[in-house]
Amino acid sequence: MKEPRVKTIRGQVYQILRNDVCSGKYGPGFWLQEKELAEKLGVSRSPVREALRQLVSDGLVIEVPNKGVFVKEFTLRDIDEIFDMRVMLESYGIQKSRKNLTSVRRQKLFELLDLLERSCAAGDMDKYVQADEELHIRIVELGGNSLVESTYDRVRSMNQQFRVLSLVSHQRFDESMEEHRRLIHALAVGDVSAAEEVLRVHLELARRTIKEQLMQGRTAEES
């Protein structure tokens, strides 16, 4: 599920805005003003309008009638739904992994493990998060189902802005690394049951940490 090469202006604008939303440059509740974005990107308002419609369809932003388009503010229920979908889609990939795990794919998993370990040891959160995301994409690809992959791509977009929240503490950072290590080794030797169990624990801990951070943030804002 690599990002497709973008050729149209509308596609380029969409990719830029999608990346900005997912990276947190435009935070929850931010008003995405069509005219302002068009001027900033040096394009007409038409491709911006089309890109915003696609982002609405992706579930990353919401359109409020007579007010405008705003970056979605995810609720605790949204987080639960996102992680429920991740469990289902990634578990599917694991269940099909024995059939689809080629030597090339196995080697890629170990390359990602090496990158995760080096990033964790260096405390490089950005590189760790990028490797983390690619690992989970590779797991879904093991399912060999294009519909599952396209569904996961949408879920992944919504989940992207929360990845850092799941690694807020040094302890959770280290735990995540160990979970990834166990997951990759289980996949490599074909132990589907162990891999699926590690995945479920890993995603549940990430879900719990993200929800705790969101609740803490909102409590701080209210006070």
MARBA-3410 file (N, C-alpha, C, O; in Angstrom, 1 decimal):
223
0.8,-1.2,0.0,0.0,0.0,0.0,0.9,1.3,0.0,0.7,2.2,0.8 ~ 1.8,1.3,-0.9,2.6,2.5,-1.0,1.8,3.6,-1.6,0.8,3.4,-2.4 ~ 2.1,4.9,-1.2,1.4,6.0,-1.8,1.6,6.1,-3.3,2.7,6.0,-3.8 ~ 0.5,6.2,-4.0,0.6,6.3,-5.5,1.3,7.5,-5.9,1.2,8.6,-5.2 ~ 1.9,7.5,-7.1,2.5,8.7,-7.6,1.4,9.6,-8.1,0.6,9.3,-8.9
1.5,10.9,-7.6,0.4,11.8,-7.8,0.8,12.7,-9.0,1.9,13.3,-9.0 ~ -0.1,12.8,-10.0,0.2,13.6,-11.2,-0.7,14.8,-11.3,-0.3,15.9,-11.8 ~ -2.0,14.7,-10.9,-2.9,15.8,-11.1,-2.7,16.9,-10.0,-2.3,16.5,-8.9 ~ -3.1,18.1,-10.2,-3.0,19.2,-9.2,-3.9,18.8,-8.1,-3.6,19.0,-6.9 ~ -5.1,18.4,-8.4,-6.1,18.0,-7.3,-5.5,16.9,-6.4,-5.6,16.9,-5.2
-4.8,15.9,-7.1,-4.2,14.8,-6.3,-3.1,15.3,-5.5,-2.9,14.8,-4.3 ~ -2.3,16.2,-6.0,-1.2,16.8,-5.2,-1.7,17.6,-4.0,-1.1,17.5,-2.9 ~ -2.7,18.4,-4.2,-3.3,19.2,-3.1,-3.9,18.2,-2.1,-3.7,18.5,-0.9 ~ -4.6,17.2,-2.5,-5.1,16.2,-1.6,-4.0,15.6,-0.7,-4.2,15.5,0.5 ~ -2.9,15.2,-1.4,-1.9,14.5,-0.7,-1.2,15.4,0.4,-0.9,15.0,1.5
-1.0,16.7,0.0,-0.4,17.7,0.9,-1.3,17.9,2.1,-0.9,17.8,3.3 ~ -2.6,18.1,1.9,-3.5,18.4,3.0,-3.7,17.1,3.9,-3.8,17.2,5.1 ~ -3.8,16.0,3.2,-3.9,14.7,4.0,-2.7,14.5,4.9,-2.9,14.2,6.1 ~ -1.5,14.8,4.4,-0.3,14.6,5.2,-0.3,15.6,6.3,0.1,15.3,7.4 ~ -0.7,16.9,6.0,-0.7,17.9,7.1,-1.7,17.6,8.2,-1.4,17.9,9.4
-2.9,17.0,7.8,-3.8,16.6,8.9,-3.3,15.5,9.7,-3.4,15.5,10.9 ~ -2.8,14.5,9.0,-2.3,13.2,9.7,-1.1,13.5,10.5,-1.0,12.8,11.6 ~ -0.3,14.4,10.2,0.9,14.7,10.9,0.6,15.6,12.1,1.5,15.8,13.0 ~ -0.6,16.2,12.2,-0.9,17.1,13.3,-0.7,18.5,13.0,-0.8,19.4,13.9 ~ -0.2,18.9,11.8,0.1,20.3,11.5,-1.2,21.1,11.6,-1.2,22.2,12.1
-2.3,20.5,11.2,-3.6,21.0,11.4,-4.3,20.2,12.4,-4.7,19.1,12.1 ~ -4.4,20.7,13.6,-5.0,19.9,14.7,-6.5,19.8,14.7,-7.1,20.4,13.9 ~ -7.0,18.9,15.6,-8.4,18.7,15.8,-9.2,20.1,15.9,-8.8,20.9,16.7 ~ -10.2,20.2,15.1,-11.0,21.4,15.2,-10.5,22.6,14.3,-11.2,23.6,14.2 ~ -9.4,22.4,13.7,-8.8,23.5,12.8,-9.7,23.7,11.6,-10.2,22.8,11.0
-10.0,25.0,11.3,-10.8,25.4,10.2,-10.0,25.4,8.9,-9.1,26.3,8.8 ~ -10.3,24.5,8.0,-9.6,24.5,6.7,-10.3,25.4,5.7,-11.3,25.0,5.1 ~ -9.8,26.6,5.6,-10.5,27.6,4.8,-10.0,27.5,3.3,-8.8,27.6,3.0 ~ -10.9,27.3,2.5,-10.7,27.0,1.1,-9.8,28.1,0.4,-8.8,27.8,-0.2 ~ -10.2,29.3,0.6,-9.5,30.4,0.0,-8.0,30.5,0.5,-7.1,30.7,-0.2
-7.9,30.4,1.8,-6.6,30.5,2.5,-5.7,29.4,2.0,-4.5,29.7,1.7 ~ -6.2,28.2,1.9,-5.4,27.1,1.5,-5.0,27.2,0.0,-3.8,26.9,-0.3 ~ -5.9,27.7,-0.8,-5.6,27.9,-2.2,-4.4,28.9,-2.4,-3.5,28.7,-3.2 ~ -4.5,30.0,-1.6,-3.4,31.0,-1.7,-2.1,30.4,-1.2,-1.0,30.7,-1.8 ~ -2.2,29.7,-0.2,-0.9,29.1,0.4,-0.3,28.1,-0.5,1.0,28.1,-0.6
-1.1,27.3,-1.2,-0.6,26.3,-2.1,-0.3,26.8,-3.5,0.2,26.1,-4.4 ~ -0.8,28.0,-3.8,-0.6,28.6,-5.1,-1.4,27.9,-6.2,-1.0,27.8,-7.3 ~ -2.6,27.6,-5.9,-3.5,26.9,-6.8,-4.9,27.6,-6.8,-5.1,28.4,-5.9 ~ -5.8,27.2,-7.7,-7.1,27.8,-7.7,-7.9,27.1,-6.6,-7.4,26.2,-6.0 ~ -9.1,27.6,-6.3,-9.9,27.0,-5.2,-10.5,25.7,-5.6,-10.9,24.9,-4.7
-10.7,25.4,-6.9,-11.3,24.2,-7.3,-10.6,22.9,-6.9,-11.3,22.1,-6.3 ~ -9.3,22.7,-7.1,-8.6,21.5,-6.6,-8.6,21.4,-5.1,-8.7,20.3,-4.5 ~ -8.6,22.6,-4.4,-8.7,22.5,-2.9,-10.1,22.0,-2.5,-10.2,21.2,-1.5 ~ -11.1,22.5,-3.1,-12.5,22.1,-2.8,-12.6,20.6,-3.0,-13.2,19.9,-2.2 ~ -12.1,20.1,-4.1,-12.2,18.7,-4.4,-11.4,17.9,-3.4,-11.8,16.8,-3.0
-10.2,18.4,-3.0,-9.4,17.6,-2.0,-10.1,17.6,-0.7,-10.1,16.6,0.0 ~ -10.7,18.7,-0.3,-11.4,18.7,1.0,-12.6,17.7,1.0,-12.9,17.1,2.0 ~ -13.3,17.6,-0.2,-14.4,16.6,-0.3,-13.9,15.2,-0.1,-14.5,14.4,0.6 ~ -12.7,14.9,-0.6,-12.1,13.6,-0.5,-11.7,13.4,1.0,-11.9,12.2,1.5 ~ -11.2,14.4,1.6,-10.8,14.2,3.1,-12.1,14.0,3.9,-12.0,13.3,4.9
-13.2,14.6,3.5,-14.4,14.3,4.2,-14.8,12.9,4.1,-15.2,12.2,5.0 ~ -14.7,12.4,2.8,-15.0,11.0,2.5,-14.0,10.0,3.3,-14.5,9.0,3.7 ~ -12.8,10.5,3.5,-11.8,9.7,4.2,-12.1,9.6,5.7,-11.6,8.7,6.4 ~ -12.9,10.5,6.2,-13.2,10.6,7.6,-12.2,11.4,8.4,-12.2,11.3,9.7 ~ -11.4,12.1,7.7,-10.4,12.9,8.4,-10.9,14.3,8.8,-10.4,14.9,9.8
-11.8,14.8,8.0,-12.4,16.2,8.3,-13.9,16.1,8.2,-14.4,15.1,7.7 ~ -14.5,17.1,8.8,-16.0,17.1,8.7,-16.4,18.4,8.1,-15.8,19.4,8.3 ~ -17.6,18.4,7.4,-18.1,19.6,6.8,-19.3,20.0,7.6,-20.3,19.2,7.6 ~ -19.3,21.2,8.1,-20.4,21.7,8.9,-21.2,22.7,8.0,-20.6,23.7,7.6 ~ -22.5,22.4,7.7,-23.2,23.3,6.8,-23.2,24.8,7.2,-23.4,25.1,8.4
-22.9,25.6,6.3,-22.9,27.1,6.5,-21.8,27.6,7.4,-21.7,28.7,7.8 ~ -20.9,26.7,7.7,-19.7,27.1,8.5,-18.4,26.8,7.9,-17.5,27.6,7.9 ~ -18.2,25.6,7.4,-17.0,25.2,6.7,-16.5,23.8,7.0,-17.3,23.0,7.5 ~ -15.3,23.6,6.7,-14.7,22.2,6.8,-13.6,22.3,8.0,-12.8,23.2,8.0 ~ -13.7,21.3,8.9,-12.9,21.4,10.1,-12.2,20.0,10.2,-12.8,18.9,9.9
-11.0,20.0,10.8,-10.3,18.7,11.1,-11.1,18.0,12.2,-11.5,18.6,13.2 ~ -11.4,16.7,12.0,-12.2,16.0,12.9,-11.6,15.9,14.3,-10.4,15.6,14.4 ~ -12.5,16.1,15.3,-12.1,15.9,16.6,-12.6,14.5,17.1,-13.8,14.3,17.2 ~ -11.7,13.6,17.2,-12.1,12.2,17.4,-12.5,12.0,18.9,-11.9,12.5,19.8 ~ -13.6,11.2,19.1,-14.1,10.9,20.4,-13.5,9.6,20.9,-12.8,8.9,20.1
-13.7,9.2,22.1,-13.2,8.0,22.6,-13.9,6.8,21.9,-13.3,5.8,21.7 ~ -15.1,7.0,21.5,-15.8,6.0,20.7,-15.1,5.8,19.4,-15.0,4.7,18.9 ~ -14.7,6.9,18.7,-14.0,6.8,17.5,-12.8,6.0,17.6,-12.5,5.1,16.8 ~ -12.0,6.2,18.7,-10.8,5.5,18.9,-11.1,4.0,19.0,-10.4,3.1,18.5 ~ -12.2,3.6,19.8,-12.5,2.2,19.9,-12.9,1.6,18.5,-12.4,0.5,18.2
-13.6,2.3,17.7,-14.0,1.8,16.4,-12.8,1.6,15.5,-12.7,0.7,14.8 ~ -11.8,2.6,15.6,-10.6,2.5,14.8,-9.8,1.3,15.2,-9.4,0.5,14.3 ~ -9.6,1.1,16.5,-8.8,0.0,16.9,-9.5,-1.4,16.7,-8.9,-2.4,16.5 ~ -10.9,-1.4,16.8,-11.6,-2.6,16.5,-11.4,-3.0,15.1,-11.2,-4.2,14.8 ~ -11.4,-2.1,14.2,-11.1,-2.4,12.8,-9.7,-2.8,12.6,-9.4,-3.7,11.8
-8.7,-2.2,13.2,-7.3,-2.6,13.1,-7.1,-4.0,13.5,-6.5,-4.8,12.8 ~ -7.7,-4.4,14.6,-7.6,-5.8,15.1,-8.1,-6.7,14.0,-7.5,-7.7,13.7 ~ -9.3,-6.4,13.5,-9.9,-7.3,12.5,-9.1,-7.4,11.2,-8.8,-8.5,10.8 ~ -8.6,-6.3,10.7,-7.9,-6.3,9.4,-6.5,-6.8,9.5,-6.1,-7.6,8.7 ~ -5.8,-6.5,10.6,-4.5,-7.0,10.8,-4.5,-8.5,11.2,-3.5,-9.2,10.8
-5.5,-8.9,11.9,-5.6,-10.3,12.3,-5.8,-11.1,11.0,-5.3,-12.3,10.9 ~ -6.6,-10.6,10.1,-6.8,-11.3,8.8,-5.5,-11.5,8.1,-5.2,-12.6,7.5 ~ -4.6,-10.5,8.1,-3.3,-10.6,7.4,-2.5,-11.7,8.1,-1.8,-12.5,7.4 ~ -2.5,-11.8,9.4,-1.8,-12.8,10.2,-2.3,-14.2,9.8,-1.5,-15.1,9.6 ~ -3.6,-14.3,9.8,-4.2,-15.6,9.5,-3.8,-16.2,8.2,-3.8,-17.4,8.0
-3.6,-15.3,7.2,-3.2,-15.7,5.9,-1.7,-15.7,5.6,-1.2,-16.0,4.5 ~ -0.9,-15.4,6.7,0.5,-15.2,6.5,1.3,-16.4,6.1,2.3,-16.3,5.4 ~ 0.9,-17.6,6.6,1.6,-18.8,6.2,1.7,-19.0,4.7,2.7,-19.4,4.1 ~ 0.6,-18.7,4.0,0.5,-18.8,2.6,1.2,-17.7,1.8,1.8,-18.0,0.7 ~ 1.2,-16.5,2.4,1.7,-15.4,1.6,3.0,-14.8,2.1,3.5,-13.8,1.5
3.6,-15.4,3.1,4.9,-14.9,3.6,6.1,-15.4,2.8,6.6,-16.5,3.1 ~ 6.5,-14.7,1.7,7.6,-15.1,0.9,8.9,-14.8,1.6,8.9,-14.1,2.6 ~ 10.0,-15.3,1.1,11.3,-15.0,1.6,11.6,-13.5,1.5,12.2,-13.0,2.4 ~ 11.2,-12.9,0.5,11.4,-11.5,0.3,10.6,-10.7,1.4,11.1,-9.8,2.0 ~ 9.4,-11.1,1.6,8.6,-10.4,2.7,9.1,-10.7,4.1,9.1,-9.8,4.9
9.6,-11.9,4.3,10.2,-12.2,5.6,11.4,-11.3,5.8,11.6,-10.8,6.9 ~ 12.3,-11.2,4.8,13.4,-10.4,4.9,13.1,-8.9,5.2,13.7,-8.2,6.0 ~ 12.0,-8.4,4.6,11.6,-7.1,4.8,11.1,-6.9,6.3,11.4,-5.8,6.9 ~ 10.5,-7.9,6.8,10.0,-7.8,8.2,11.3,-7.6,9.2,11.2,-6.9,10.1 ~ 12.3,-8.4,8.9,13.5,-8.3,9.7,14.2,-7.0,9.5,14.9,-6.5,10.4
14.2,-6.4,8.3,14.7,-5.1,8.1,14.0,-4.1,8.9,14.6,-3.1,9.4 ~ 12.7,-4.2,8.9,11.9,-3.3,9.7,12.2,-3.4,11.2,12.2,-2.5,12.0 ~ 12.4,-4.7,11.6,12.7,-4.9,13.0,14.0,-4.2,13.4,14.2,-3.6,14.4 ~ 15.0,-4.3,12.5,16.3,-3.7,12.7,16.1,-2.2,12.8,16.7,-1.5,13.7 ~ 15.3,-1.6,11.9,15.1,-0.2,12.0,14.3,0.3,13.2,14.6,1.3,13.8
13.4,-0.5,13.7,12.6,-0.3,14.9,13.6,-0.3,16.1,13.5,0.6,17.0 ~ 14.5,-1.3,16.1,15.4,-1.4,17.3,16.4,-0.2,17.3,16.7,0.3,18.4 ~ 16.9,0.2,16.1,17.8,1.3,16.1,17.2,2.6,16.4,17.8,3.4,17.1 ~ 15.9,2.8,16.0,15.2,4.0,16.3,14.9,4.1,17.8,14.9,5.2,18.4 ~ 14.5,2.9,18.3,14.1,2.9,19.8,15.4,3.2,20.6,15.3,4.0,21.5
16.5,2.6,20.3,17.7,2.8,21.0,18.2,4.2,21.0,18.8,4.8,21.9 ~ 17.9,4.9,19.8,18.4,6.3,19.6,17.3,7.3,20.2,17.6,8.5,20.2 ~ 16.1,6.7,20.6,15.1,7.6,21.0,14.5,8.5,19.9,14.0,9.6,20.1 ~ 14.6,8.0,18.7,14.1,8.7,17.5,12.7,8.3,17.2,12.4,7.4,16.5 ~ 11.8,9.1,17.8,10.4,8.9,17.7,9.8,8.9,16.3,9.0,8.0,15.9
10.3,9.9,15.5,9.7,10.0,14.2,10.1,8.8,13.3,9.2,8.2,12.7 ~ 11.3,8.3,13.3,11.7,7.1,12.6,11.0,5.9,13.1,10.6,5.0,12.3 ~ 10.9,5.8,14.4,10.2,4.6,15.0,8.7,4.6,14.5,8.3,3.5,14.2 ~ 8.1,5.7,14.6,6.6,5.7,14.2,6.5,5.4,12.7,5.5,4.7,12.4 ~ 7.4,5.9,11.9,7.3,5.5,10.4,7.5,4.0,10.2,6.8,3.4,9.4
8.5,3.4,10.9,8.8,2.0,10.8,7.6,1.2,11.3,7.2,0.2,10.8 ~ 7.0,1.7,12.4,5.9,1.0,13.1,4.7,1.0,12.1,4.1,0.0,11.9 ~ 4.4,2.1,11.4,3.3,2.2,10.5,3.6,1.2,9.3,2.7,0.5,8.9 ~ 4.8,1.2,8.8,5.1,0.3,7.6,4.9,-1.1,8.0,4.5,-1.9,7.2 ~ 5.4,-1.5,9.2,5.2,-2.9,9.7,3.8,-3.3,9.7,3.5,-4.4,9.2
2.9,-2.5,10.2,1.5,-2.9,10.2,0.9,-2.9,8.8,-0.1,-3.7,8.6 ~ 1.3,-2.1,7.9,0.9,-2.1,6.6,1.3,-3.5,5.9,0.5,-4.1,5.3 ~ 2.6,-3.9,6.2,3.1,-5.1,5.7,2.3,-6.3,6.2,2.0,-7.3,5.5 ~ 1.8,-6.2,7.4,1.1,-7.3,8.0,-0.3,-7.5,7.3,-0.7,-8.6,7.0 ~ -0.9,-6.3,7.0,-2.2,-6.4,6.3,-2.0,-6.9,4.9,-2.8,-7.7,4.4
-0.9,-6.6,4.3,-0.6,-7.0,2.9,-0.4,-8.5,2.8,-0.6,-9.1,1.8 ~ -0.1,-9.2,4.0,0.1,-10.6,4.0,-1.3,-11.3,3.8,-1.3,-12.5,3.5 ~ -2.4,-10.6,3.9,-3.7,-11.2,3.6,-3.9,-11.4,2.2,-4.8,-12.2,1.8 ~ -3.2,-10.6,1.3,-3.4,-10.8,-0.1,-4.8,-10.4,-0.6,-5.3,-10.9,-1.6 ~ -5.4,-9.5,0.1,-6.8,-9.1,-0.3,-6.8,-7.6,-0.5,-6.7,-6.8,0.5
-7.1,-7.1,-1.7,-7.0,-5.7,-2.1,-8.1,-4.9,-1.4,-7.9,-3.7,-1.1 ~ -9.3,-5.5,-1.1,-10.4,-4.8,-0.4,-10.0,-4.6,1.0,-10.3,-3.5,1.6 ~ -9.4,-5.5,1.6,-8.9,-5.4,3.0,-7.9,-4.3,3.1,-7.9,-3.4,4.0 ~ -7.0,-4.3,2.1,-5.9,-3.2,2.1,-6.5,-1.8,1.9,-6.0,-0.9,2.6 ~ -7.5,-1.7,1.0,-8.0,-0.3,0.8,-8.8,0.1,2.0,-8.8,1.3,2.3
-9.5,-0.8,2.7,-10.2,-0.5,3.9,-9.2,0.0,5.0,-9.4,0.9,5.7 ~ -8.1,-0.8,5.1,-7.1,-0.5,6.1,-6.5,0.9,5.8,-6.1,1.6,6.8 ~ -6.3,1.2,4.6,-5.7,2.5,4.3,-6.5,3.7,4.8,-5.9,4.6,5.3 ~ -7.8,3.6,4.8,-8.7,4.6,5.4,-8.6,4.6,6.9,-8.5,5.7,7.5 ~ -8.6,3.4,7.5,-8.4,3.3,9.0,-7.1,3.9,9.4,-7.0,4.6,10.4
-6.1,3.5,8.6,-4.7,4.0,8.9,-4.6,5.5,8.9,-3.9,6.1,9.7 ~ -5.3,6.2,8.0,-5.2,7.6,7.9,-5.8,8.2,9.2,-5.3,9.2,9.7 ~ -6.9,7.7,9.6,-7.6,8.2,10.9,-6.7,7.9,12.1,-6.7,8.7,13.1 ~ -6.0,6.8,12.1,-5.2,6.4,13.2,-3.8,7.2,13.3,-3.2,7.3,14.4 ~ -3.4,7.7,12.2,-2.0,8.2,12.1,-1.7,9.3,13.1,-0.6,9.3,13.6
-2.6,10.2,13.3,-2.3,11.3,14.2,-2.3,10.9,15.6,-1.9,11.7,16.5 ~ -2.7,9.7,16.0,-2.6,9.2,17.4,-1.4,8.4,17.7,-1.2,8.0,18.8 ~ -0.6,8.0,16.7,0.5,7.1,16.9,1.5,7.5,18.0,1.9,6.7,18.8 ~ 1.8,8.8,17.9,2.8,9.3,18.9,2.2,9.3,20.3,2.9,9.0,21.3 ~ 0.9,9.5,20.5,0.2,9.5,21.8,0.3,8.1,22.4,0.4,8.0,23.7
0.4,7.0,21.6,0.5,5.7,22.2,1.9,5.4,22.7,2.1,4.3,23.3 ~ 2.9,6.3,22.5,4.3,6.1,22.9,4.8,7.2,23.9,6.0,7.5,23.9 ~ 3.9,7.7,24.6,4.2,8.9,25.4,5.2,8.7,26.5,6.1,9.5,26.8 ~ 5.2,7.5,27.1,6.1,7.2,28.2,7.3,6.3,27.7,7.2,5.6,26.7 ~ 8.4,6.4,28.4,9.6,5.6,28.0,9.3,4.1,28.2,9.7,3.3,27.4
8.5,3.8,29.2,8.2,2.4,29.5,7.3,1.9,28.3,7.6,0.8,27.9 ~ 6.3,2.7,27.9,5.5,2.2,26.8,6.2,2.1,25.5,6.0,1.2,24.7 ~ 7.2,3.0,25.3,8.1,2.9,24.1,8.8,1.6,24.1,8.8,0.9,23.1 ~ 9.4,1.2,25.2,10.2,0.0,25.3,9.3,-1.2,25.2,9.6,-2.2,24.5 ~ 8.1,-1.2,25.8,7.1,-2.3,25.7,6.7,-2.5,24.2,6.6,-3.6,23.8
6.5,-1.4,23.5,6.1,-1.5,22.1,7.1,-2.1,21.3,6.8,-3.0,20.4 ~ 8.4,-1.8,21.6,9.5,-2.4,20.9,9.5,-3.9,21.1,9.7,-4.7,20.1 ~ 9.4,-4.4,22.3,9.4,-5.8,22.6,8.2,-6.5,21.9,8.3,-7.6,21.5 ~ 7.0,-5.8,21.9,5.9,-6.4,21.3,6.1,-6.6,19.8,5.8,-7.6,19.2 ~ 6.7,-5.6,19.2,7.0,-5.7,17.7,8.0,-6.8,17.5,7.9,-7.6,16.5
9.0,-6.9,18.3,10.0,-8.0,18.2,9.4,-9.4,18.2,9.6,-10.2,17.4 ~ 8.5,-9.6,19.2,7.8,-10.9,19.4,6.9,-11.2,18.2,6.7,-12.3,17.7 ~ 6.2,-10.1,17.7,5.3,-10.3,16.6,6.0,-10.7,15.3,5.6,-11.6,14.7 ~ 7.1,-10.0,15.0,7.9,-10.3,13.8,8.5,-11.7,13.9,8.4,-12.5,12.9 ~ 9.0,-12.1,15.0,9.6,-13.5,15.2,8.5,-14.5,15.0,8.7,-15.6,14.4
7.3,-14.3,15.6,6.2,-15.3,15.5,5.8,-15.4,14.0,5.5,-16.5,13.6 ~ 5.7,-14.3,13.3,5.3,-14.4,11.9,6.4,-15.1,11.1,6.0,-15.9,10.2 ~ 7.6,-14.9,11.4,8.7,-15.4,10.6,8.8,-17.0,10.7,9.1,-17.6,9.8 ~ 8.4,-17.5,11.9,8.4,-19.0,12.1,7.0,-19.6,11.8,6.9,-20.8,12.0 ~ 6.1,-18.8,11.4,4.7,-19.3,11.1,3.9,-19.6,12.3,2.9,-20.4,12.2
4.2,-19.1,13.4,3.3,-19.3,14.6,2.2,-18.2,14.6,2.3,-17.2,15.2 ~ 1.1,-18.6,13.9,0.0,-17.7,13.7,-0.7,-17.3,15.0,-1.0,-16.2,15.3 ~ -0.9,-18.3,15.8,-1.6,-18.1,17.1,-0.8,-17.1,18.0,-1.4,-16.2,18.6 ~ 0.5,-17.3,18.1,1.3,-16.4,18.9,1.3,-15.0,18.3,1.2,-14.0,19.1 ~ 1.4,-14.9,17.0,1.5,-13.6,16.4,0.2,-12.8,16.6,0.2,-11.6,16.8
-0.9,-13.5,16.5,-2.2,-12.9,16.7,-2.4,-12.4,18.1,-3.0,-11.4,18.3 ~ -2.0,-13.2,19.0,-2.1,-12.9,20.5,-1.3,-11.6,20.8,-1.7,-10.7,21.5 ~ 0.0,-11.6,20.3,0.8,-10.4,20.5,0.2,-9.2,19.9,0.2,-8.1,20.5 ~ -0.3,-9.3,18.7,-1.0,-8.2,18.0,-2.1,-7.6,18.8,-2.2,-6.4,19.0 ~ -3.0,-8.5,19.3,-4.1,-8.1,20.1,-3.7,-7.3,21.4,-4.3,-6.3,21.7
-2.7,-7.9,22.0,-2.2,-7.2,23.2,-1.6,-5.9,22.9,-1.9,-4.9,23.6 ~ -0.8,-5.8,21.8,-0.1,-4.6,21.4,-1.2,-3.5,21.0,-1.0,-2.4,21.5 ~ -2.2,-3.9,20.3,-3.2,-2.9,19.9,-4.0,-2.4,21.1,-4.5,-1.3,21.1 ~ -4.3,-3.4,22.0,-5.1,-3.0,23.1,-4.4,-2.0,24.0,-5.0,-1.1,24.6 ~ -3.1,-2.2,24.2,-2.3,-1.3,25.1,-2.2,0.0,24.4,-2.2,1.1,25.1
-2.0,0.1,23.1,-2.0,1.3,22.3,-3.3,2.1,22.5,-3.3,3.3,22.7 ~ -4.4,1.3,22.3,-5.7,1.9,22.4,-5.9,2.6,23.8,-6.4,3.7,23.9 ~ -5.6,1.8,24.8,-5.8,2.3,26.2,-4.9,3.5,26.5,-5.4,4.5,27.1 ~ -3.7,3.5,26.0,-2.8,4.7,26.2,-3.3,5.9,25.5,-3.3,7.0,26.1 ~ -3.8,5.8,24.3,-4.3,6.9,23.5,-5.5,7.5,24.2,-5.6,8.7,24.3
-6.4,6.6,24.6,-7.6,7.1,25.3,-7.3,7.9,26.6,-7.9,8.9,26.9 ~ -6.3,7.3,27.3,-5.9,8.0,28.6,-5.3,9.4,28.3,-5.6,10.3,29.0 ~ -4.5,9.5,27.2,-3.9,10.8,26.8,-5.0,11.8,26.4,-4.9,12.9,26.7 ~ -5.9,11.3,25.6,-7.0,12.2,25.2,-7.8,12.7,26.3,-8.1,13.9,26.4 ~ -8.1,11.8,27.3,-8.9,12.2,28.4,-8.2,13.2,29.3,-8.7,14.2,29.8
-6.8,13.0,29.5,-6.0,13.9,30.2,-5.9,15.3,29.6,-6.0,16.3,30.2 ~ -5.8,15.3,28.2,-5.7,16.5,27.5,-7.0,17.3,27.6,-6.9,18.6,27.8 ~ -8.1,16.7,27.6,-9.4,17.4,27.6,-9.6,17.9,29.1,-10.2,18.9,29.2 ~ -9.2,17.1,30.0,-9.4,17.5,31.4,-8.5,18.8,31.7,-9.0,19.7,32.4 ~ -7.3,18.8,31.1,-6.4,20.0,31.3,-7.0,21.2,30.6,-7.0,22.3,31.1
-7.7,21.0,29.4,-8.3,22.1,28.7,-9.5,22.7,29.5,-9.7,23.9,29.6 ~ -10.2,21.8,30.1,-11.4,22.3,30.9,-11.0,23.0,32.2,-11.7,23.9,32.6 ~ -9.9,22.6,32.7,-9.4,23.3,34.0,-8.7,24.6,33.7,-8.2,25.3,34.6
END
